[in-house]
Amino acid sequence: MSESSENTGAQRPEGAGSPERPAAPRQPAGASGGSGLRKEAARAAELDAAGPLTATRDRFVLDEDTVYLDGNSLGALPRSVPGRIADVITREWGELRIRSWTESGWWTAPERVGDRIAPIVGAAPGRVVVGDSTSVNIFKAVVGGIRMAGKGCTEILVDATTFPTDGYIARSAARMAGLAVRPVEPARIADEVTERTALALVNHVDYRTGELNDLPGITAALHSAGALAVWDLCHSAGALPVGLDAHGVDLAVGCTYKYLNGGPGSPAYLYIRESLQERFESPLPGWNSHADPFGMDPGYTPAGGILRGRVGTPDILSLLALEAALEIWDGVSIEEVRTKSLALTDFFLECVNEYAPPGRVRSVTPYEHRRRGSQVSLESVGAGEVMEELIRRGVVGDFRRPDVLRFGFTPLYTTFADAERAAWVLGEVLREQADRDTAADAGTATAAVPPAEGPVAGGDGG
Ligand SMILES: Cc1ncc(COP(=O)(O)O)c(C=O)c1O
């Protein structure tokens, strides 16, 4: 397989990063669009100068030649991580060896790191535990939720647009419990939930479209029917306020390698509402969640509180890399992150509108702020090739089959200049694509994406 056919348009697993080829030389950030400084580039410079969260960018390893808009898949490396990991390896592991389980706080790291994530997702201490993958935590949450559901429940609901692993695991969990699974669009859950529904598993932000689902409204509707609300926060945690405690969410899971910048394969987390913790029965009752883990009792007695979410020996290197990455959040509020995220995605949409030739891309990300996460997804003809070309020119996003270009905005390090440059390069690539189509077939062959209703960034910005 040739390099280009292997490298099919940055289609990589979530979190597995993007194929960053060496960037082609690009014009300096000064961004001259042929006739002096581009208007939008000048605006970007003003917004960056005025904007919040400008200092946090320096706390990440990023290069000047690349616009990195794939933090919704794999967050950039925080500068605090390499030194911390070097210390964990050379001193804590190399010198202290087994003593580090106590002396370096390894044993309690899952709860300690959970408490660092807690304020970011709107939870009090003692409600979040870190460990295992998101997929494994979905299994714990769904089976644990089914076990807490009222007798007489016959089904669970699953977000019909879910990231696939959630659906696979929910089906398996339901099969084990003898329940049916009903896929339902998030917007329909309030109408579809019945007294026979044990729980619904819903994505807070749709990984493909970037749509933000109504967590407070859906949670309340589930509760009024007596069902539990289980949320997947992979694409919202660290990008926008979640308010788990405030909205009475029952169970939630999320990964830490996207907006929390924990690194490839960094451990996920499980949230259990405080009032449910003593009823939570893990389907994976490993020795780490035993009330007396070193008692080596053949019988299982669950620990109290959030410790029930633990399973086996934690992945210390990844967990402590994540802990170091979370230092960036000291003094940063999720509300200011959200404000900047919306400003960045608004500005990117405006720039795409300005630079992209008509009819070549269409935003599938809702324009209304209350329905938008922190990514912009654009439908485009030949999205795979378009993203390949963007990456070659130093703009790294990714694409999801069949036709979606995804651009993730991480307010801790993405600048308005990044947004403008990405839109400019996208415009260039799309213009060249349109010219090729015109030359090939008098402008009609490669059908452009059906024209959007109005401009790509239509709407009123509300
Ligand atoms: C929304 C969502 N849920 C679940 C997962 C699966 O996570 P993991 O591979 O860590 O189990 C992902 C991965 O990116 C995701 O985006």
The ligand as an ORCA input file, in Angstrom:
! r2SCAN-3c Opt
* xyz 0 1
  C     -17.766      9.745     22.695
  C     -16.798      8.627     22.917
  N     -17.145      7.598     23.690
  C     -16.314      6.569     23.903
  C     -15.057      6.538     23.329
  C     -14.171      5.349     23.542
  O     -13.136      5.605     24.393
  P     -12.012      4.507     24.708
  O     -11.407      4.141     23.416
  O     -11.048      5.269     25.563
  O     -12.636      3.376     25.387
  C     -14.646      7.609     22.549
  C     -13.302      7.632     21.946
  O     -12.844      8.591     21.421
  C     -15.544      8.674     22.321
  O     -15.209      9.723     21.543
*
